[in-house]
Amino acid sequence: MGPSKRAPAGQVVAVTGAAQGIGLAIATELAAAGARVAIGDLDGTAAAAAAAQLPGEVAGFALDVTDEQSFTRFLDAVETRWHTMDVLVNNAGVMWVGPFDEEPEHATRRQLEVNLHGVIRGVRLAAPRMRARGHGHIVTVASAASKLAPPGEATYAATKHGVLGYLTAVRAELRGTGVRLSVVMPTVVDTALAAGTSSGAVALLTPAEVAVTVRAVIARPRFETTVPRYVGPLVRAVGILPDTLRTAILRRMVPDQVAALHGDRSARHAYETTAIDQPGAEK
């Protein structure tokens, strides 16, 4: 089925990390648009509770994106319930913020496992199923950090740069198969993941704004989309400037998260304890 103004009505859409934050906003937006939505989350109880609050055909499933068997069971469960899966939204993600040389090893590992390997795993497991059917769409919610690299988010930015590189390569491999790939790259969004951080020169986004963009990308697929839209062209324009001028402009544009924390991690304590130290929440 090609893209249309009616999409995603009637489509089966699976969303990872969707019991709260951006993922829940995406599930809410798509359910309201008439999609059949599978909410996957590390907290299976929260996923089921979230699904029960949404209209239409919505179901919640336990999903650990860092575990191959768990992700496979999730995709199997979606296809068993609805006999197909039209769209996978890779949304789950975690973030540690602070000076690069103070980042604990377990925080580095956790971000790589969820943000990068989780996306790789989702694409590697879902795309062949879609290719066999001759159609499908994988939308990955990455970050403007796929293009930029805020101080204090070194590993997080590395994972998001990696996601964009991976999707670019796989997109070339899937050309002509009917399987589309898209990456949505928002600036800072008002969620627990961003607690205590700065949005820099750009207004703080709401999860609903990202969700509306995801819905639009499902309706009319395109590979790269930044939120706000002007960020992509602006980054490309700045990229051709001489290094000194480029650095000066980026220093004004890109938030310095080390400075935003001012050495006080209390604003991020609850989030990082749950998502990084004792994993239980994703984006």
C-alpha positions in Angstrom: 0.0 0.0 0.0 1.5 3.3 -1.0 1.5 6.5 1.1 -1.8 8.4 1.3 -3.4 11.3 3.2 -5.5 8.6 5.0 -2.5 6.7 6.4 -2.1 5.4 9.1 -5.8 4.6 9.3 -6.2 0.8 9.3 -2.4 0.1 9.4 -0.8 -2.1 12.1 1.8 0.0 13.9 4.2 -1.3 16.6 5.9 1.3 18.8 8.8 0.5 21.1 9.3 2.3 24.5 5.7 3.4 24.3 4.2 3.3 27.8 5.2 6.9 28.4 6.8 10.0 27.0 7.3 10.3 23.2 6.3 6.7 22.6 3.0 7.1 24.4 2.3 10.3 22.5 3.0 8.5 19.2 0.7 5.6 20.2 -2.0 8.1 21.1 -1.7 10.1 17.9 -1.8 6.9 15.7 -4.7 5.3 17.6 -6.7 8.5 17.2 -5.9 8.3 13.5 -7.4 4.8 13.2 -4.3 2.7 13.3 -4.1 -0.6 15.1 -1.4 0.0 17.6 0.9 -2.3 19.6 2.6 -0.7 22.6 5.9 -2.3 23.5 7.7 -1.4 26.7 10.2 -2.8 29.1 7.4 -2.4 31.7 4.8 -4.8 30.3 2.2 -3.8 33.0 2.6 -0.2 32.1 2.2 -1.0 28.4 -1.0 -2.9 29.0 -2.3 0.0 31.2 -1.5 2.6 28.5 -3.2 0.5 25.8 -6.3 0.2 27.9 -6.6 4.0 28.0 -6.5 4.5 24.2 -9.3 4.2 21.7 -9.7 1.6 19.0 -7.6 -1.5 18.6 -4.6 -1.1 20.9 -2.6 -3.8 22.8 0.3 -3.6 25.2 3.2 -6.0 25.2 6.4 -6.5 27.3 9.4 -5.7 25.2 13.1 -5.4 26.0 14.8 -4.0 22.9 18.2 -5.2 24.2 17.1 -8.8 24.1 16.8 -10.7 20.8 14.3 -13.2 22.0 12.1 -10.5 23.6 12.1 -8.4 20.4 11.2 -11.5 18.3 8.4 -12.4 20.7 7.1 -8.9 20.4 7.0 -8.9 16.6 5.5 -12.4 16.6 2.8 -11.3 19.0 1.9 -8.3 16.9 1.7 -10.4 13.7 -0.3 -13.1 15.5 -2.9 -10.6 16.7 -3.3 -8.7 13.5 -1.8 -11.1 10.9 0.6 -8.4 9.6 2.7 -5.4 10.7 2.8 -2.4 8.4 5.0 0.0 10.5 7.6 -0.4 13.2 8.4 2.7 15.2 11.8 2.4 16.9 11.4 4.9 19.7 13.0 3.4 22.9 16.0 5.3 24.1 17.9 6.4 27.2 20.4 9.2 28.0 23.1 9.9 30.5 24.1 13.5 30.8 27.4 14.9 32.2 31.1 15.4 31.4 32.4 12.6 29.2 35.1 11.5 31.6 32.6 11.2 34.5 30.2 8.9 32.6 30.1 5.4 34.3 30.9 2.4 32.1 27.5 0.9 32.7 25.8 4.2 31.5 27.9 4.0 28.3 27.0 0.4 27.8 23.3 1.0 28.4 23.0 3.8 25.9 24.8 1.7 23.2 22.6 -1.3 23.9 19.3 0.5 23.8 19.8 3.5 21.5 22.0 1.9 18.8 21.8 -1.9 19.1 18.1 -1.7 19.9 17.5 0.0 16.6 19.8 -2.3 14.7 18.0 -5.3 16.2 14.6 -3.9 15.4 15.5 -3.2 11.8 17.3 -6.6 11.4 14.3 -8.5 12.7 11.4 -6.5 11.2 12.7 -5.6 7.7 13.0 -9.1 6.4 9.4 -9.8 7.4 8.3 -6.7 5.6 10.5 -7.5 2.6 8.8 -10.9 2.3 5.4 -9.2 2.1 6.7 -6.6 -0.4 5.9 -3.6 1.8 6.5 -2.0 5.2 7.9 1.1 6.9 10.3 1.4 9.8 10.3 4.8 11.4 13.1 5.5 13.9 12.8 8.3 16.4 16.4 9.4 16.8 17.5 13.0 17.8 18.9 16.2 16.4 22.0 14.7 18.1 22.2 12.6 15.0 23.5 15.7 13.3 24.8 17.7 16.2 26.8 16.8 19.3 25.9 18.7 22.5 28.5 18.9 25.2 27.4 16.6 28.0 25.8 14.1 25.6 28.9 12.6 24.0 27.8 8.9 24.1 24.2 9.7 23.5 25.2 11.7 20.4 27.5 8.9 19.3 24.6 6.4 19.4 22.3 8.8 17.4 25.0 9.4 14.8 25.4 5.6 14.6 21.7 5.2 14.1 21.6 7.6 11.2 24.7 5.9 9.6 23.2 2.5 10.0 19.8 3.5 8.5 21.5 5.2 5.6 23.3 2.0 4.7 20.3 -0.3 5.2 18.1 2.0 3.2 20.4 1.5 0.2 20.2 -2.3 0.6 16.4 -2.2 0.8 15.9 0.0 -2.3 13.3 -1.5 -4.6 11.9 -4.0 -2.0 8.9 -2.0 -0.9 10.3 -1.4 2.6 10.8 2.2 3.5 13.0 3.6 6.2 12.6 7.0 7.9 14.4 8.8 10.7 12.8 11.6 12.8 15.2 13.8 14.6 13.7 16.1 17.2 15.6 18.7 19.3 15.1 18.6 23.1 11.6 17.2 24.1 9.9 17.8 27.4 10.1 14.2 28.8 11.8 12.6 31.8 14.8 11.7 29.5 15.5 15.5 29.1 15.1 16.4 32.8 17.6 19.0 33.9 18.8 19.7 30.4 18.6 22.8 28.2 16.9 23.2 24.8 19.4 25.8 23.8 18.3 28.2 21.0 15.3 26.1 20.1 12.0 26.1 22.0 11.4 22.9 24.1 9.3 20.5 22.1 6.3 18.6 23.4 5.9 14.8 22.9 2.7 15.6 20.9 4.7 17.7 18.4 7.0 14.7 17.7 4.0 12.4 17.5 2.3 14.6 14.8 5.5 14.5 12.8 5.7 10.7 13.0 2.1 10.4 11.8 3.0 12.7 8.9 6.0 10.7 8.0 4.0 7.4 8.0 1.4 9.1 5.7 4.1 10.5 3.4 7.4 8.6 3.9 10.6 10.5 3.6 14.0 9.5 4.9 15.1 12.4 7.1 12.9 14.8 9.1 14.1 17.2 11.8 11.7 18.7 14.4 11.5 21.6 14.0 11.8 21.3 10.2 14.2 24.2 9.8 16.9 22.6 11.9 17.9 20.2 9.0 18.5 22.9 6.4 20.2 25.1 9.0 22.7 22.4 10.0 23.5 21.8 6.4 24.0 25.5 5.7 26.3 25.9 8.8 28.2 22.8 7.7 29.7 24.5 4.7 31.1 27.5 6.7 34.8 27.8 7.7 35.6 26.0 10.9 35.9 29.1 13.1 32.6 30.6 12.0 30.9 27.2 12.1 32.1 26.6 15.7 30.9 30.0 16.8 27.4 29.5 15.4 27.1 26.0 16.8 28.2 27.2 20.2 25.2 29.5 20.2 22.8 27.0 18.7 23.6 23.8 20.5 22.9 23.6 24.2 25.8 22.9 26.6 24.4 20.3 28.9 27.4 20.2 31.2 26.8 23.9 31.9 23.0 23.3 32.2 23.6 20.8 35.0 26.1 23.1 36.9 27.4 20.1 38.6 24.0 19.4 40.2 22.7 16.0 39.1 19.6 16.1 41.4 17.2 17.0 38.5 18.3 13.9 36.6 18.6 11.5 39.6 15.2 9.9 39.4 15.4 9.3 35.6 18.9 8.0 35.5 18.4 5.7 38.5 15.4 4.1 36.7 16.6 4.1 33.0 20.4 3.8 33.4 21.3 2.3 36.9 18.2 0.2 37.3 16.7 -0.1 33.8 12.9 0.2 33.8 12.0 3.1 31.6 12.7 4.1 28.0 12.2 7.5 26.6 
